[in-house]
Amino acid sequence: MKKAILFTILLVLSALSFGQQIKSAPTLTKQDYLQKSKNQKTAAWILLGGGIAMFAIAAPGNVSFDALGVLVVVGTVATLSSIPLFIAAGRNKKKAMKVTASFEMEKLPPMQQVSVFQSYPAASIQINL
């Protein structure tokens, strides 16, 4: 009896686990990737500029000894944290430039002496490797 109950529970659990729906990540368009890249690059420049400004404030030595350590540590962290943002911005820009899709109405050249052009839809996908 215990084996039958255990088998039934395992069977129900396995059926439920295969019946789950997988949430897929939303696909981003070219504009989404370009906007994300621009935002990341802006944040990276702000962090880099802030880190350099903190070093510039601490460099002459006109700051108290307690504030000097904080300025150097925070400036270093800000400067170093801008590097991954620059890398991610470049990666997102490359993703945006890799795939280009378009939909146009092309004109078919006339086959005979008739000068009427016929139009047909054309979809294209360009993948730059």
Wavefront OBJ file of the C-alpha trace (Angstrom):
o trace
v 0.000 0.000 0.000
v 2.843 2.391 0.849
v 4.495 1.632 -2.473
v 1.300 2.391 -4.384
v 0.827 5.745 -2.604
v 4.476 6.682 -3.110
v 4.278 5.703 -6.795
v 1.089 7.763 -7.259
v 2.642 10.819 -5.596
v 5.768 10.551 -7.747
v 3.658 10.104 -10.866
v 1.567 13.209 -10.083
v 4.657 15.280 -9.273
v 6.376 14.270 -12.485
v 3.261 15.066 -14.527
v 2.979 18.480 -12.877
v 6.640 19.292 -13.450
v 6.381 18.572 -17.189
v 3.154 20.548 -17.427
v 4.725 23.796 -16.233
v 4.935 26.639 -18.683
v 8.342 28.115 -19.310
v 8.487 31.885 -19.151
v 10.550 33.130 -22.039
v 12.449 36.376 -21.877
v 10.992 39.118 -24.049
v 12.918 39.635 -27.251
v 14.510 43.023 -27.551
v 14.471 45.026 -30.760
v 17.307 46.985 -32.298
v 16.045 50.199 -30.713
v 15.869 48.530 -27.292
v 19.475 47.372 -27.533
v 20.642 50.792 -28.742
v 18.806 52.567 -25.911
v 20.214 50.122 -23.373
v 23.708 50.679 -24.769
v 23.287 54.455 -24.594
v 22.076 54.316 -20.976
v 24.949 52.044 -19.958
v 27.499 54.257 -21.670
v 26.073 57.350 -19.946
v 26.255 55.652 -16.549
v 29.808 54.503 -17.264
v 30.931 58.035 -18.176
v 29.307 59.426 -15.017
v 31.083 56.846 -12.853
v 34.403 57.425 -14.596
v 34.093 61.205 -14.294
v 33.069 60.962 -10.639
v 35.997 58.688 -9.844
v 38.483 60.968 -11.573
v 36.983 64.005 -9.823
v 37.441 62.307 -6.452
v 41.064 61.554 -7.295
v 41.547 65.175 -8.373
v 40.132 66.414 -5.063
v 42.305 64.034 -3.035
v 45.528 64.515 -5.073
v 46.654 67.973 -3.836
v 46.449 66.805 -0.221
v 44.295 69.684 1.023
v 41.767 67.195 2.423
v 41.710 65.924 6.000
v 43.256 62.514 6.601
v 39.880 60.946 7.434
v 38.250 62.076 4.191
v 41.299 61.196 2.089
v 40.820 57.440 2.484
v 37.129 57.637 1.691
v 37.741 59.727 -1.432
v 40.437 57.377 -2.711
v 38.419 54.198 -2.053
v 35.156 55.538 -3.501
v 37.004 57.056 -6.474
v 38.717 53.739 -7.190
v 35.463 51.775 -6.931
v 33.636 54.248 -9.186
v 36.396 54.214 -11.780
v 36.717 50.430 -11.816
v 32.954 49.895 -11.922
v 32.719 51.970 -15.095
v 34.793 49.396 -17.020
v 32.131 46.611 -17.033
v 29.510 49.162 -18.060
v 31.593 50.232 -21.069
v 32.035 46.571 -22.020
v 28.295 45.834 -21.643
v 27.407 48.929 -23.683
v 29.658 47.754 -26.502
v 28.183 44.255 -26.343
v 24.619 45.608 -26.550
v 25.544 47.837 -29.472
v 27.000 44.825 -31.294
v 23.788 42.891 -30.624
v 21.773 45.752 -32.067
v 23.906 45.865 -35.205
v 23.923 42.099 -35.807
v 20.324 41.576 -36.825
v 18.473 43.868 -39.175
v 15.015 43.042 -40.493
v 13.029 44.988 -43.042
v 9.839 44.748 -45.040
v 9.605 46.537 -48.370
v 7.465 46.578 -51.475
v 9.714 45.668 -54.410
v 8.847 46.375 -58.038
v 8.917 43.604 -60.596
v 10.306 44.703 -63.976
v 7.903 44.342 -66.884
v 8.197 41.103 -68.823
v 6.759 42.322 -72.124
v 6.311 45.641 -73.835
v 3.910 46.815 -71.138
v 5.384 49.559 -68.972
v 3.369 48.636 -65.880
v 5.402 47.646 -62.863
v 3.955 45.066 -60.513
v 4.717 45.258 -56.810
v 5.328 42.321 -54.501
v 6.175 42.200 -50.783
v 9.738 41.361 -49.793
v 10.967 40.603 -46.305
v 14.658 40.519 -45.527
v 16.749 39.581 -42.533
v 20.392 40.548 -42.472
v 22.721 38.890 -39.976
v 26.186 40.408 -39.785
v 28.740 37.958 -38.472
l 1 2 3 4 5 6 7 8 9 10 11 12 13 14 15 16 17 18 19 20 21 22 23 24 25 26 27 28 29 30 31 32 33 34 35 36 37 38 39 40 41 42 43 44 45 46 47 48 49 50 51 52 53 54 55 56 57 58 59 60 61 62 63 64 65 66 67 68 69 70 71 72 73 74 75 76 77 78 79 80 81 82 83 84 85 86 87 88 89 90 91 92 93 94 95 96 97 98 99 100 101 102 103 104 105 106 107 108 109 110 111 112 113 114 115 116 117 118 119 120 121 122 123 124 125 126 127 128 129
